[in-house]
Amino acid sequence: MLKYTELKDFLGKYPDCFKPNVEKQREFDQKVSSIEGKTIDFIQPRKRK
């Protein structure tokens, strides 16, 4: 069991560890768009049925 201070330190080192992959991808897309200075449409692969 982690103490509050240990958990706070861990989250300080790894802030994205509990974020879903979709949210991480969205943040990455926004960073790339802001660096490029234009709107970029990112295409996600579809799952085959």
C-alpha positions as a printed NumPy array, in Angstrom:
array([[  0.   ,   0.   ,   0.   ],
       [  1.357,   3.4  ,  -0.978],
       [  1.331,   6.342,   1.331],
       [ -0.069,   9.614,   0.042],
       [  3.381,  11.193,  -0.337],
       [  4.704,   8.161,  -2.228],
       [  1.708,   8.225,  -4.551],
       [  2.121,  11.969,  -5.09 ],
       [  5.814,  11.485,  -5.96 ],
       [  4.975,   8.601,  -8.308],
       [  2.332,  10.652, -10.128],
       [  4.809,  13.525, -10.36 ],
       [  7.257,  11.248, -12.176],
       [  4.649,   9.452, -14.31 ],
       [  1.627,  11.752, -14.773],
       [  0.173,   9.75 , -17.68 ],
       [  0.239,   6.312, -16.066],
       [ -3.483,   6.219, -15.22 ],
       [ -4.792,   7.943, -18.361],
       [ -6.576,   5.836, -20.966],
       [ -4.741,   5.379, -24.27 ],
       [ -7.435,   7.348, -26.105],
       [ -6.818,  10.387, -23.918],
       [ -3.03 ,  10.092, -24.366],
       [ -3.486,   9.889, -28.145],
       [ -5.781,  12.939, -28.137],
       [ -3.23 ,  14.998, -26.178],
       [ -0.449,  13.908, -28.55 ],
       [ -2.572,  14.88 , -31.567],
       [ -3.217,  18.309, -30.05 ],
       [  0.506,  18.852, -29.406],
       [  1.37 ,  17.93 , -32.994],
       [ -1.364,  20.217, -34.337],
       [ -0.148,  23.154, -32.248],
       [  3.466,  22.603, -33.336],
       [  2.48 ,  22.413, -37.012],
       [  0.265,  25.478, -36.658],
       [ -2.608,  24.038, -38.646],
       [ -5.487,  21.639, -38.215],
       [ -4.515,  18.044, -38.818],
       [ -7.046,  15.227, -39.216],
       [ -5.64 ,  12.052, -37.734],
       [ -7.048,   8.825, -39.123],
       [ -7.613,   5.935, -36.742],
       [ -7.479,   2.365, -38.071],
       [-10.731,   0.44 , -37.926],
       [-11.029,  -2.988, -36.404],
       [-11.895,  -5.683, -38.891],
       [-14.907,  -7.81 , -38.114]])
